[in-house]
Amino acid sequence: MSISIADILFVIVIFQLFFISIFLYTHNKGRLLSNRLLATFFLCVSLNLVDSFFALQKVYLLNPSFAGWGSCLPLLFGPLLYLYARSVLYKEFWLAGKQWIHFLPFLMCFLVTEAGFLLQPREMKLTILNAVIERKLPMYVYWVSVFIFLQFFAYIFVSFVLIRQYKRIAENNFSDRQRTNVSWLFSTIAFFTVCMLMAALNGFIGLTPLASYYYLFLFLIVVFVFIFINRVLLKALRSPEIFLLTEDVGNISENKPVSNTALYSGSSLTTETKNELLKSLQQCMEIKKPYLEPELNLRQLADLLSVKPKALSQVINEVLHQNFFEFVNSYRIEEAKRLLKNPADKKITVLEVLYESGFNSKSSFNTLFKKQTGLTPGEFKRKNQH
């Protein structure tokens, strides 16, 4: 059996995915359920690659009864990513009861295909294995593959909807970027979506005159995964918190309405009441400056005003046409502009202004400042100094 560079890379990727899954299984920080769901996902990917690698290297020809055990594992990719997203975004979520139904397609496919394959005589098993290697499979196998890809993309679509809903809810409850940032979750799901799109395209290529490029394209997918692991996942091993959101995420209910129309339906607030509450809110922000607290949230501000969080949220959304995140950070930006224009200490740095105005993230401060002023904090400071 000859070993090429592509084979070596294949093995490295399998080892890395397996190593990361073990790390997450044994990682005791953050939410245990989220760690284990993500670990199971990486383990399933690695095992699917192991099965494919053994088949391509003709290892199974020695004992064909051991072949094909990983062919149904892609049916777990979509459900595991979706359940991982829910477990990270909503800490009230638990894997119990009807949630296990997401694994039913995999279980049925595995039992049917394994039983059907194992009951075949040795000669037929070898024929099937050679057909897999030569990409000369019956048409019904490709239709099953189409179903697997469609199932994955359906779960991914629902996952992205879930992320979008969470982001909208979070921005109506929290004022700091750490509570609303789901970039790790989004980028991870997006990456494996691209991988599956490439795999689907490669499967289609196998049915065309370009079938001779099938294994080259497969190698490119492996390279893509290799780069992702080394640039993102290995970085996460040094900073495990990249896999997790903050503890406060669990304060958001999974069943909370997303649209403002649904959220404020049945509200008894009159226009006069809204205006009075808005006036009290603006006075509080100008005099007490609660926005200087980096982790200020909707409930804390509502308690300060002795009103219900829902009423406060309604005023901010319907009267000011902003969400809570935008509203609070607009005051922080104004405070930062004031400090940059007329600082008590002429040697004050942008980083010091960042913290004194209520921010706790440099990237968030820079992004929001430029969005509101059209300038970076440094450019704004130099312009006003002159």
LUMRODO-114455 format. One record per residue (C-alpha): residue number from 1; chain; residue in one letter; y, z, x. Coordinates in steps of 0.001 Angstrom, whole numbers, plus 500000, padded with zeros to 6 digits. Layout:
BEGIN
k  c  r  py  pz  px
NUM  A  A  Y  Z  X $
...
end
This chain:
BEGIN
k  c  r  py  pz  px
1  A  M  500000  500000  500000 $
2  A  S  503260  498840  501605 $
3  A  I  506377  500993  501213 $
4  A  S  509784  499283  501009 $
5  A  I  513315  500689  501117 $
6  A  A  513411  500357  497331 $
7  A  D  510275  502498  497046 $
8  A  I  511754  505157  499338 $
9  A  L  514932  505262  497271 $
10  A  F  512821  505488  494107 $
11  A  V  511004  508527  495483 $
12  A  I  514266  510183  496614 $
13  A  V  515783  509804  493139 $
14  A  I  512637  511276  491554 $
15  A  F  512740  514226  493945 $
16  A  Q  516449  514850  493354 $
17  A  L  516089  514802  489572 $
18  A  F  513102  517126  489800 $
19  A  F  514975  519462  492152 $
20  A  I  517998  519626  489837 $
21  A  S  515777  520378  486850 $
22  A  I  514155  523283  488738 $
23  A  F  517607  524540  489725 $
24  A  L  518723  524568  486084 $
25  A  Y  515513  526203  484870 $
26  A  T  516042  529055  487320 $
27  A  H  519852  529225  487026 $
28  A  N  520776  532498  485310 $
29  A  K  524503  531860  484787 $
30  A  G  525942  530388  481632 $
31  A  R  523932  529805  478475 $
32  A  L  520186  529779  479031 $
33  A  L  519498  527301  476210 $
34  A  S  521986  524756  477579 $
35  A  N  520551  525055  481093 $
36  A  R  517016  524520  479865 $
37  A  L  517847  521573  477628 $
38  A  L  519628  519782  480470 $
39  A  A  516829  520728  482879 $
40  A  T  514236  519312  480474 $
41  A  F  516219  516098  480190 $
42  A  F  516325  515607  483974 $
43  A  L  512642  516529  484217 $
44  A  C  511719  513939  481571 $
45  A  V  513703  511261  483405 $
46  A  S  512014  512126  486701 $
47  A  L  508512  512160  485133 $
48  A  N  509147  508813  483441 $
49  A  L  510147  507381  486820 $
50  A  V  507023  508898  488434 $
51  A  D  504790  507198  485853 $
52  A  S  506605  503875  486335 $
53  A  F  506431  504172  490127 $
54  A  F  502670  504834  490129 $
55  A  A  502125  501884  487796 $
56  A  L  504209  499506  489958 $
57  A  Q  502456  500691  493122 $
58  A  K  499079  500055  491421 $
59  A  V  498014  503642  492018 $
60  A  Y  496547  503824  488515 $
61  A  L  494174  500952  489201 $
62  A  L  491929  503477  490979 $
63  A  N  491635  505547  487808 $
64  A  P  493317  503804  484844 $
65  A  S  492684  506745  482482 $
66  A  F  495610  508582  484081 $
67  A  A  498093  505772  483383 $
68  A  G  500831  505569  480775 $
69  A  W  501337  509282  480126 $
70  A  G  505096  508940  480708 $
71  A  S  505760  505805  478682 $
72  A  C  506908  507729  475578 $
73  A  L  509223  510118  477432 $
74  A  P  512350  507969  476778 $
75  A  L  512020  509085  473145 $
76  A  L  513144  512508  474364 $
77  A  F  516235  511306  476256 $
78  A  G  518524  510922  473234 $
79  A  P  517475  514115  471403 $
80  A  L  517756  516246  474552 $
81  A  L  521266  514984  475379 $
82  A  Y  522363  515477  471775 $
83  A  L  520938  519012  471559 $
84  A  Y  522438  519827  474956 $
85  A  A  525862  518709  473705 $
86  A  R  525555  520914  470620 $
87  A  S  524390  523921  472638 $
88  A  V  527326  523592  475052 $
89  A  L  530007  522993  472439 $
90  A  Y  528843  525540  469886 $
91  A  K  527271  528790  471011 $
92  A  E  526137  529602  467497 $
93  A  F  523641  526755  467862 $
94  A  W  520010  527658  468516 $
95  A  L  516926  525491  468893 $
96  A  A  514959  526714  465896 $
97  A  G  513505  525559  462603 $
98  A  K  514386  522004  461645 $
99  A  Q  515842  521264  465101 $
100  A  W  512318  520701  466407 $
101  A  I  512003  517635  464174 $
102  A  H  514017  515721  466801 $
103  A  F  510920  515786  469033 $
104  A  L  508562  514473  466333 $
105  A  P  508908  510735  467208 $
106  A  F  507921  511474  470813 $
107  A  L  504944  513587  469757 $
108  A  M  503650  510956  467335 $
109  A  C  504148  508112  469819 $
110  A  F  502458  510057  472626 $
111  A  L  499399  511014  470553 $
112  A  V  498926  507512  469150 $
113  A  T  499425  505605  472405 $
114  A  E  497426  508044  474568 $
115  A  A  494538  508154  472134 $
116  A  G  494579  504372  471743 $
117  A  F  494664  503827  475509 $
118  A  L  492028  506411  476436 $
119  A  L  489572  505030  473874 $
120  A  Q  489679  501604  475550 $
121  A  P  486922  500652  478018 $
122  A  R  487838  500652  481715 $
123  A  E  488107  496837  481866 $
124  A  M  490600  496783  479007 $
125  A  K  492644  499560  480615 $
126  A  L  492852  497553  483840 $
127  A  T  493887  494463  481867 $
128  A  I  496692  496434  480181 $
129  A  L  497882  497851  483526 $
130  A  N  497997  494403  485121 $
131  A  A  499919  493101  482106 $
132  A  V  502474  495904  482617 $
133  A  I  502865  495056  486310 $
134  A  E  503171  491309  485637 $
135  A  R  505482  491851  482634 $
136  A  K  503134  489969  480276 $
137  A  L  502915  492425  477415 $
138  A  P  502229  491680  473732 $
139  A  M  505334  491162  471625 $
140  A  Y  504771  494332  469573 $
141  A  V  505279  496389  472756 $
142  A  Y  508784  494950  473106 $
143  A  W  509549  495801  469498 $
144  A  V  508526  499397  470194 $
145  A  S  510908  499335  473176 $
146  A  V  513685  498094  470895 $
147  A  F  513053  501057  468595 $
148  A  I  513195  503473  471557 $
149  A  F  516534  502057  472729 $
150  A  L  517995  502096  469209 $
151  A  Q  516883  505702  468770 $
152  A  F  518587  506665  472048 $
153  A  F  521859  504903  471195 $
154  A  A  521891  506485  467710 $
155  A  Y  521709  509944  469280 $
156  A  I  524381  509017  471810 $
157  A  F  526709  507813  469052 $
158  A  V  526295  511112  467198 $
159  A  S  526854  513005  470475 $
160  A  F  530165  511227  471118 $
161  A  V  531252  511945  467528 $
162  A  L  530369  515601  468125 $
163  A  I  532452  515692  471322 $
164  A  R  535410  514077  469574 $
165  A  Q  535208  516579  466719 $
166  A  Y  534982  519502  469112 $
167  A  K  537965  518290  471120 $
168  A  R  540075  518036  467992 $
169  A  I  539073  521515  466801 $
170  A  A  539601  523015  470267 $
171  A  E  543099  521551  470570 $
172  A  N  543993  523264  467286 $
173  A  N  542797  526633  468607 $
174  A  F  543390  526804  472373 $
175  A  S  546388  526143  474597 $
176  A  D  544730  525774  478003 $
177  A  R  542876  522718  479229 $
178  A  Q  539762  524668  480250 $
179  A  R  539024  525356  476582 $
180  A  T  539461  521724  475552 $
181  A  N  538069  519890  478580 $
182  A  V  534643  518342  477948 $
183  A  S  534840  515736  480713 $
184  A  W  531580  516835  482390 $
185  A  L  529672  516509  479131 $
186  A  F  531303  513205  478220 $
187  A  S  530808  511636  481672 $
188  A  T  527149  512721  481864 $
189  A  I  526281  511238  478476 $
190  A  A  528341  508117  479214 $
191  A  F  526559  507618  482540 $
192  A  F  523065  507728  481059 $
193  A  T  524236  505496  478223 $
194  A  V  525200  502881  480820 $
195  A  C  521807  503352  482493 $
196  A  M  519986  502747  479209 $
197  A  L  522156  499715  478493 $
198  A  M  521202  498325  481897 $
199  A  A  517539  499104  481223 $
200  A  A  517725  497350  477847 $
201  A  L  519352  494328  479448 $
202  A  N  516699  494330  482141 $
203  A  G  513958  494405  479524 $
204  A  F  515538  491366  477861 $
205  A  I  515764  489575  481227 $
206  A  G  512005  490084  481575 $
207  A  L  511523  487748  478598 $
208  A  T  513734  484973  479962 $
209  A  P  513440  482495  482846 $
210  A  L  515240  485155  484922 $
211  A  A  512171  487397  484740 $
212  A  S  511704  487090  488511 $
213  A  Y  514842  489236  488924 $
214  A  Y  513435  492075  486823 $
215  A  Y  512487  494306  489745 $
216  A  L  515744  493566  491563 $
217  A  F  517686  494727  488523 $
218  A  L  515445  497784  488266 $
219  A  F  516284  498587  491885 $
220  A  L  520016  498365  491082 $
221  A  I  519556  500862  488243 $
222  A  V  517834  503263  490664 $
223  A  V  520713  502820  493134 $
224  A  F  523161  503567  490324 $
225  A  V  521312  506804  489488 $
226  A  F  521136  507710  493197 $
227  A  I  524928  507399  493580 $
228  A  F  525534  509460  490447 $
229  A  I  523245  512256  491596 $
230  A  N  524820  512511  495024 $
231  A  R  528439  512277  493882 $
232  A  V  528280  514424  490775 $
233  A  L  525139  516464  490409 $
234  A  L  524855  517683  493975 $
235  A  K  528489  518736  493732 $
236  A  A  527492  520727  490669 $
237  A  L  524925  522618  492725 $
238  A  R  527810  524031  494767 $
239  A  S  529856  524718  491615 $
240  A  P  527341  525380  488802 $
241  A  E  530135  525988  486298 $
242  A  I  530546  522193  486070 $
243  A  F  527512  522217  483759 $
244  A  L  529155  524679  481403 $
245  A  L  532217  525201  479275 $
246  A  T  533926  528547  479010 $
247  A  E  532631  531565  477114 $
248  A  D  535348  531174  474447 $
249  A  V  533845  527904  473236 $
250  A  G  531513  529938  471021 $
251  A  N  534492  531015  468904 $
252  A  I  534517  527583  467265 $
253  A  S  532290  527105  464252 $
254  A  E  530106  524012  464056 $
255  A  N  530818  523744  460335 $
256  A  K  534604  523960  460692 $
257  A  P  536431  521047  458953 $
258  A  V  537754  518415  461332 $
259  A  S  540397  516627  459263 $
260  A  N  543631  518418  458421 $
261  A  T  543297  517304  454820 $
262  A  A  539960  519111  454482 $
263  A  L  541074  522082  456565 $
264  A  Y  544190  522836  454516 $
265  A  S  542912  521829  451098 $
266  A  G  543570  524609  448605 $
267  A  S  546410  526046  450679 $
268  A  S  549019  527952  448671 $
269  A  L  551806  527544  451243 $
270  A  T  554985  526133  449711 $
271  A  T  557551  524089  451614 $
272  A  E  559871  527095  451667 $
273  A  T  557135  529361  453043 $
274  A  K  556293  526820  455720 $
275  A  N  559928  526590  456817 $
276  A  E  560259  530376  456980 $
277  A  L  557083  530657  459036 $
278  A  L  558282  527863  461324 $
279  A  K  561579  529696  461890 $
280  A  S  559728  532919  462746 $
281  A  L  557425  530984  465044 $
282  A  Q  560265  529329  466945 $
283  A  Q  562106  532633  467328 $
284  A  C  558934  534262  468653 $
285  A  M  558384  531468  471161 $
286  A  E  561989  531622  472406 $
287  A  I  562349  535421  472571 $
288  A  K  558885  536803  473343 $
289  A  K  557653  533703  475216 $
290  A  P  553944  534154  474415 $
291  A  Y  553274  530726  475938 $
292  A  L  553552  532315  479385 $
293  A  E  550079  533755  478754 $
294  A  P  547787  531027  480197 $
295  A  E  544931  531672  477752 $
296  A  L  547010  532023  474597 $
297  A  N  545031  530939  471538 $
298  A  L  545836  530395  467865 $
299  A  R  544484  533758  466688 $
300  A  Q  546533  535693  469268 $
301  A  L  549741  533929  468290 $
302  A  A  548987  534425  464582 $
303  A  D  548419  538150  465159 $
304  A  L  551756  538309  466966 $
305  A  L  553443  536846  463877 $
306  A  S  551281  538881  461450 $
307  A  V  550094  535740  459655 $
308  A  K  546741  534093  459127 $
309  A  P  545663  531595  461825 $
310  A  K  545039  528932  459169 $
311  A  A  548598  529223  457865 $
312  A  L  550050  529019  461367 $
313  A  S  547897  526021  462195 $
314  A  Q  548991  524292  458992 $
315  A  V  552680  524724  459838 $
316  A  I  552225  523389  463373 $
317  A  N  550168  520397  462185 $
318  A  E  552012  519431  459011 $
319  A  V  555626  520362  459800 $
320  A  L  555785  519723  463546 $
321  A  H  553066  517033  463538 $
322  A  Q  551461  518590  466623 $
323  A  N  548233  520397  467321 $
324  A  F  548276  523917  468786 $
325  A  F  547602  522646  472326 $
326  A  E  550544  520210  472223 $
327  A  F  552866  522758  470606 $
328  A  V  552338  525544  473161 $
329  A  N  552357  523262  476171 $
330  A  S  555625  521640  475106 $
331  A  Y  557241  525076  475575 $
332  A  R  555518  525478  478925 $
333  A  I  556858  522124  480095 $
334  A  E  560388  523089  479019 $
335  A  E  560014  526350  480941 $
336  A  A  558804  524438  483995 $
337  A  K  561768  522048  483756 $
338  A  R  564139  525006  483603 $
339  A  L  562551  526599  486678 $
340  A  L  562665  523320  488602 $
341  A  K  566314  522677  487668 $
342  A  N  567772  526137  488152 $
343  A  P  565328  528316  490057 $
344  A  A  566308  531877  491003 $
345  A  D  564544  531217  494279 $
346  A  K  565654  527885  495749 $
347  A  K  562444  527736  497802 $
348  A  I  560147  527964  494783 $
349  A  T  557220  525528  494971 $
350  A  V  555780  523347  492234 $
351  A  L  552598  525422  492372 $
352  A  E  554571  528610  491738 $
353  A  V  556391  526947  488845 $
354  A  L  553040  525916  487427 $
355  A  Y  551813  529498  487163 $
356  A  E  555158  530999  486123 $
357  A  S  555413  528597  483182 $
358  A  G  551995  529537  481775 $
359  A  F  549685  526878  483178 $
360  A  N  546469  527670  485032 $
361  A  S  545444  524133  485976 $
362  A  K  547310  521891  488399 $
363  A  S  545818  518666  487037 $
364  A  S  546648  519635  483452 $
365  A  F  550197  520608  484431 $
366  A  N  550815  517338  486283 $
367  A  T  549372  515230  483454 $
368  A  L  551314  516927  480661 $
369  A  F  554540  517112  482663 $
370  A  K  554511  513395  483427 $
371  A  K  553576  512554  479842 $
372  A  Q  556587  514480  478525 $
373  A  T  559177  513633  481206 $
374  A  G  557950  510386  482722 $
375  A  L  558079  512017  486166 $
376  A  T  555731  514126  488231 $
377  A  P  556874  517730  488812 $
378  A  G  557699  516886  492423 $
379  A  E  559771  513846  491436 $
380  A  F  561575  515868  488754 $
381  A  K  562408  518599  491293 $
382  A  R  563770  516155  493891 $
383  A  K  565811  514285  491288 $
384  A  N  567498  517436  489979 $
385  A  Q  568086  518845  493467 $
386  A  H  570164  515773  494290 $
end
